[in-house]
Amino acid sequence: MQLTTRQAATERQHRWKHQGELSIQGGRTIIEKTGERAERESRSSGRVRHLRAINVGNMRVLALADEHERELLARQLSRQGWSIRRTSHFLLAWRAKVAEEPLSVEQLLAHWLSEQESDNRLVDYLQQELVRDGWLQSEADFSAVLNALIVSFEPTAPVRAWRRFALNTFTQLSERIAQGPASIATGSETIAAFATIYRRLLSLLWGRSLLDVGCACAYWPLLVARGGHCSPESIVAVDRRAEALRLSALLAEALGLAAQLRLEQRDLCQPAFLRLGQFDTVTAIHLLEHLEESELPLALKQLLKVTRRRLLIAVPYEEQAQACYGHRQVFSPAKLQFWGQWCLAQLEEEAVYWCEDLCGGLLVIERSQQP
C-alpha cells in the first residue's frame, strides 16, 4: 500500500452522479431519485434535510452532521427493513433488492466525520472497520468507496474535496516529521508509519537530484522540495497512472511547489522509463508489493540503471498480501535480504547494501562510484 492508496482516481470524480437523495423528515427516511418528490417535500417542511449520496455500484456513501443524525437515520432505515451495523466511524446498512434478478444487495455507508478528519485516516478506518470484517475485499471496491468517502465531504465540488484530503494528509505528515519520533509514534496508523519512513529517508538523501518512482500523491517528493533538500527542478516524480499525477499536480499547486516538482507518466517496467536519465537518489516507497513476483528482476534492473548513487526501497512486511490495496506479493526480512544480494550481483562496480526495519523493511543500495 502507498499513502492514500494507489488508486486515487480523480478522473472518476467527474463521472459520479448524485443520483440519490436521503431526506430525514420526522420519522421517515426516503432514498429516491432526485426529482419532483424531493423538491415538493423540501418546500413543504423546513425540517427536511436532503443529503447528497455518492453512488458506487449498489452502495451509497453520504456524510451526516453528527451522531444524533446517525441514530435518527439508523432508526428510520431499520423500520424500512434495512439491516444495520455500527462501527466507531460508520453506519453500514444493507437490504436485498427483491425485485431484481439476480438478487442483489443495496448498501449504504454513512459517516459523521468532520472535514478536518478528511485525510489518510480514512484508509485506516475502512481497513479496520470494514475490510477486516469481510467488506471491500477487492482493490476496485476499496478504491471506489474510498474515493466516494472523500468526495462525500463536498459532493458538489469533488476536486476541492480531494484537495482538502491531500492537504490535510500533507500537513499531518509535515507536523509529525518536524516534531520528531515521539510525535510520529502517535495518531493515525498509516500517517504515523509513513512519517516514520519519510523521516528516515530524509536522513539518507544523497546528492542534489531525486527520482521518486510510484509517487501516488507525491507527498514524499513534495516534502523534499519544501525542505530544500534537492536543487530546484531536479526533483522528478513518476507514476504510471494519470489520475495519480493529476492529484500530485493539484497538491503541488496548492502548496506553491509546482515549479519545483516535475511529474512524468512512466511505467517502471517499460523501456521508456530509462529515458528519465540518472539521479543521485532514487526512491521506490511501497511500490514493489504492487508488482507480480515475476516482474521484480526487471523492475530492480530498471531502478538500478537510473540510480547514480543511492537507491532506497521501502516495502511492508505482511503475512498475506492485502488485496484491497492492490498488493500482489508479500515481503519478509529474508526476502528483502535476498533481493539486496541480487542487486549487488547485477552491478559491475563496487557497491554495498543493507536492510533496516522501518515500518516494514528498507533496502539501501549504495553505488560507490558513478557507472
C-alpha positions, 0 to 999 in steps of 0.5 A: 500500500502507498499513502492514500492508496494507489488508486486515487482516481480523480478522473472518476470524480467527474463521472459520479452522479448524485443520483440519490437523495436521503431526506430525514423528515420526522420519522421517515427516511426516503432514498429516491431519485432526485426529482419532483418528490424531493423538491415538493417535500423540501418546500413543504417542511423546513425540517427536511434535510436532503443529503447528497449520496455518492453512488458506487455500484449498489452502495451509497456513501453520504456524510451526516452532521453528527451522531444524533443524525446517525441514530435518527437515520439508523432508526428510520432505515431499520423500520424500512427493513434495512439491516444495520451495523455500527462501527466507531466511524460508520453506519453500514446498512444493507437490504436485498433488492427483491425485485431484481434478478439476480438478487442483489444487495443495496448498501449504504455507508454513512459517516459523521466525520468532520472535514478536518478528519478528511485525510489518510485516516480514512484508509485506516478506518475502512481497513479496520472497520470494514475490510477486516470484517469481510467488506471491500475485499477487492482493490476496485471496491476499496478504491471506489468507496474510498474515493466516494468517502472523500468526495462525500465531504463536498459532493458538489465540488469533488476536486476541492474535496480531494484537495482538502484530503491531500492537504490535510494528509500533507500537513499531518505528515509535515507536523509529525516529521518536524516534531520528531519520533515521539510525535510520529509514534502517535495518531493515525496508523498509516500517517504515523508509519509513513512519517516514520519512513519519510523521516528516515529517508530524509536522513539518507538523501544523497546528492542534489537530484531525486527520482521518486518512482510510484509517487501516488500523491507525491507527498514524499517528493513534495516534502523534499522540495519544501525542505530544500533538500534537492536543487530546484527542478531536479526533483522528478516524480513518476507514476504510471497512472494519470489520475495519480499525477493529476492529484500530485499536480493539484497538491503541488499547486496548492502548496506553491511547489509546482515549479519545483516538482516535475511529474512524468507518466512512466511505467517502471517496467517499460523501456521508456522509463530509462529515458528519465536519465540518472539521479543521485537518489532514487526512491521506490516507497511501497511500490514493489508489493504492487508488482507480480513476483515475476516482474521484480528482476526487471523492475530492480534492473530498471531502478538500478540503471537510473540510480547514480548513487543511492537507491532506497526501497521501502516495502511492508512486511505482511503475512498475506498480501492485502488485496484491497490495496492492490498488493500482489506479493508479500515481503519478509526480512529474508526476502528483502535480504535476498533481493539486496544480494541480487542487486549487488550481483547485477552491478559491475562496480563496487557497491554495498547494501543493507536492510533496516526495519522501518515500518516494514523493511528498507533496502539501501543500495549504495553505488560507490562510484558513478557507472 
